[in-house]
Amino acid sequence: MDSSSSLKIVSKSFVKPKTIPEESKQPYYLSPWDYAMLSVQYIQKGLLFHKPSLDSIDTLLEKLKESLAVTLVHFYPLAGRLSSLTTETPKSYSVFVDCNNSPGAGFIYATSDLCVADIVEAKYVPLIVQSFFDHDRAVNHDGHTLSLLSVQVTELVDGIFIGVSMNHTLGDGTSFWNFFNSWSKIFQGQESNKGDADLCLKNPPVLKRYIPEGYGPLFSLPYSHPDEFIKPFESPILKERIFCFSAETIKLLKAKVNQKCGTTSISSFQSITAVIWRCITRARRLPAEQETSCRLAADNRARMYPPLHKDYFGNSISALRTAAKAGELVENDLGWAALTVHQAVTEHTSEKVSQMIEQWLNSPFIYHIDRLFEPLGIMMGSSPRFNKYGCEFGMGKAVTLRSGYAHKFDGKVSAYPGREGGGSIDLEVCLLPEFMEALESDEEFMSLVSS
């Protein structure tokens, strides 16, 4: 691929909800989980499609904007901006979403001289992919001046990339993919119901924010200025590669792990997590006594008591942590690592979730990437359960999925459903170059990889 490949921004505009919901005239409050996200980066995920036969790209852009305007009626907070209330004595900093004083969600059209093959066939994800997303390096607190949602449509020589950047204080991966799928469904619906723009969603977002009983609706942080709690994060130079695992490989791996442990309860995802944790630890050649951690992003919706609705729009995740000494992780078999991961998940009960919320209410904290993700550990983000390839926008199934600059560090792994479906999984692995090279030489790991 030509290193001189570049991206050209052709146009920028804003999209407002097609009709203004009455409730959007009130402040939209945030939950404790949302506040904790203020210093991390936007969620940036996108899909690459083969270019359909178009009379004009303008027609596609117009349809995307029209369907986005309808989708924003259902997801109206995404068209707003963050707003703050502060006091000096006592120190207090409160944030909410103002849906009235905002130009709307961002919409960008860009062009690139790249081809689909330049992205799909590259061994490592090309750096230029990061420019397929708006709000590069922005933290969520920047949503005071930046749009909370920004869509960038990049036209390639033979493809279309739709990159979505969503402010993480507004929602987690479940919320993000609910939005993306809803937008695609409304797009498809408008294609088949000409003139019928007010389409109902089968799974509309539940926008009512989770506010613990006896609290809120407006929470406050013990600060008077954002400089006291906002810490931007700069990624080191990383190699980023997508490793694909077939449905058959995953099925056999899960069976093998459960057999070793004399159980049937260890999941496919826990099994693949154990593999990547062991193999990255081995690639780093850590001293036997060195502790290494494994974190997993866990959805709390079903773990709450009473449970939150599965379509709850907002943040409802915890970063579960388990750890082991490098020696015991590498010297014991795969079943040992899988059981360690499994225990961390099973111990994450509704009581644990309640304790974490209580802890935040007593002493509010903000996540910082450099503290949340330890240098000698791994962090499993995203989920192969999200319906990512269901977003088609009239262009058929996406060729592949890619992410932006956000939340990338040595040991960050994002799990996506494989394009073939059926339980296949793709892992997007970010490592320092020397560790990536060692991982690619790891026989145990590479014997499981299909491409």
C-alpha angles and dihedrals in degrees: 000000000000110000089211090068108133142182126233123201107220102177143357127199142149130245123209127195110279090237125016112242113224092233091058089072089072125072111271108225128215130226126231090262090055093050090052088062098057096105099042125084134267119274106255118189130146145175129230118215134184106252111261119223101275131187085204136350086228090070092055092045091050092050091048091051093046093050091044090055090054092045090052090060086067094038098035097154088068089066092056136079133235118260131188140210116201138183129188099207111064095016108246134161120182128181132197138157118263108202096180104059100053136098088222135244119340121251121189131181116201137167132215134186090225124113127221089252091058088066103032098044098040111110091221125033105264114242091233088073087075088065089060087078133068123225093042110191092357118143121219094253086066085074085092087077103014128066114267089225126033127178121198118192110196118192112212125190091267104004149054122225118198109197119186124196114192127183107250094217087067096054152333132243093289090054092044095054092042087057094045093049092045091052091050092048091050090048091051091044092053089052092055098035102050109203095008100109100156096079122173118232118228091214106027116187117263098230099180103112122233106249116175113243114271094018139090146320082189116037124193135211120220093247137093099203133036091232086073094064109015114093117173116217126219117200120227119237103286140180111229121196136169115226117193124210118192123230090247093052091049092048092051092044092052092048092048093049094047091047091052090051097042092237142099098210103085109104130223090250093050089049095052090044090056090051095051093044093052095043096047090047089052091046090055091053092219121187111265093247095048114112117231124188136210120205127190128192105235126194111230099192096099092034094061120098107252091021121242117242112273088238094049105146111221138051118315105155139116129197102231115207133205127165142191139175111269091237096055092043094053099035097048119071126264092264090064092055092044092051090050090053092043092053092052089055097045092048090057095094133163087263090057091049091049090050091052092051090047090050091053093048091052095043115011115216136187123217116241117193096222091054099038095053115052119217095235097043139071129240121208110208137176119018140253087221095071114101096239099151091050089080104092110149091202091300099098126243115342117253093225146334128244137177136217135240095287124115097359120147139136106299099019111140124182120197120214132175110261115251092241090059121202094111098313115144134205119203120204103206124194117193140153107269096254092050092048090053091051092048090052088055093050107112096200092054100040092047088066096046116097096190 
